[in-house]
């Protein structure tokens, strides 16, 4: 039997950091997008960080993630992998359910800029 001895609060910044770390550790992601999300995404009430729009409502998480892919990444597979890994990270580490993760692949990294040819 669990005893309730108080509350546990996780700051939205912790979720943003977890999302960021999970995304950049995913093969095929060059980096998070530096572009600000467009107006539609700014309508959400919630927190934003470079490349991430986060909404929390009733202890449930909604995410819009904006990434730049590596040149050789398979886009659909990359998006699905990001959805799965970020959802798993939030549920396993923080214990919050994830309602939706929308992955926006904004660009493809320039192969010459990364030093590999």
C-alpha positions in Angstrom: 0.0 0.0 0.0 1.4 3.4 -1.0 1.4 6.2 1.5 0.9 9.7 0.2 3.4 11.9 2.1 3.4 14.9 -0.1 3.6 15.9 -3.7 6.2 15.6 -6.5 6.5 18.4 -8.9 8.6 18.2 -12.1 9.4 21.6 -13.7 8.6 22.0 -17.5 12.3 22.8 -18.0 13.1 19.3 -16.9 10.8 17.9 -19.6 12.4 20.2 -22.1 15.9 19.0 -21.2 14.8 15.4 -21.4 13.2 15.9 -24.8 16.3 17.8 -26.1 18.8 15.1 -24.8 16.7 12.3 -26.2 16.3 13.9 -29.6 20.0 14.8 -30.1 21.0 11.3 -29.0 18.8 9.8 -31.7 20.7 8.7 -34.8 19.7 10.7 -37.8 19.2 14.0 -35.9 21.8 16.6 -36.8 20.5 19.1 -34.3 17.3 20.8 -33.1 15.9 23.4 -35.4 16.9 27.0 -34.5 13.9 28.4 -36.3 11.1 29.6 -34.0 7.9 27.5 -34.4 5.4 29.2 -36.6 2.3 31.0 -35.3 0.1 28.0 -35.1 2.4 26.4 -32.5 2.7 29.6 -30.5 -1.0 29.4 -29.8 -0.4 26.5 -27.4 -0.2 27.5 -23.8 3.0 26.0 -22.5 6.7 26.2 -22.5 9.0 26.5 -25.5 12.7 25.9 -26.0 14.8 26.0 -29.1 13.2 23.4 -31.4 10.6 22.2 -28.8 7.1 23.3 -28.1 5.7 21.7 -24.9 2.1 21.7 -23.6 1.1 20.1 -20.3 -2.5 19.7 -19.4 -4.0 17.5 -16.7 -0.5 15.9 -16.2 -0.5 14.8 -19.8 2.2 16.0 -22.3 1.9 17.3 -25.9 5.1 18.0 -27.9 6.0 19.6 -31.2 9.6 18.9 -32.0 11.5 20.7 -34.8 14.7 19.0 -36.0 17.3 19.1 -38.7 18.0 15.7 -40.1 21.3 14.1 -41.2 21.6 13.9 -45.0 21.4 10.1 -45.0 18.5 9.8 -42.6 15.3 8.1 -43.6 12.8 10.8 -42.7 9.7 8.7 -41.8 11.7 6.2 -39.8 13.5 9.1 -38.0 10.2 10.7 -37.1 8.7 7.5 -35.8 11.9 6.7 -33.8 11.8 10.2 -32.2 8.2 9.7 -31.2 8.9 6.3 -29.7 12.1 7.3 -27.8 10.8 10.6 -26.5 7.5 9.0 -25.3 9.4 6.2 -23.6 11.8 8.7 -21.9 9.1 10.8 -20.5 7.0 7.9 -19.3 10.0 6.0 -17.9 11.9 8.9 -16.3 9.1 11.3 -15.3 6.1 9.0 -15.2 3.8 11.3 -17.2 1.6 10.1 -20.1 2.3 11.5 -23.5 -0.7 12.3 -25.6 1.0 13.5 -28.8 4.4 14.0 -30.3 4.5 15.9 -33.6 7.9 15.7 -35.3 8.7 18.5 -37.8 11.7 17.9 -40.0 12.6 21.4 -40.9 15.7 20.9 -42.9 18.5 18.5 -43.8 22.0 19.3 -42.6 24.6 20.3 -45.1 27.0 17.4 -45.5 29.9 19.8 -46.3 29.3 21.7 -43.1 29.5 18.6 -40.9 32.9 17.8 -42.4 31.9 14.5 -44.0 32.0 14.1 -47.8 
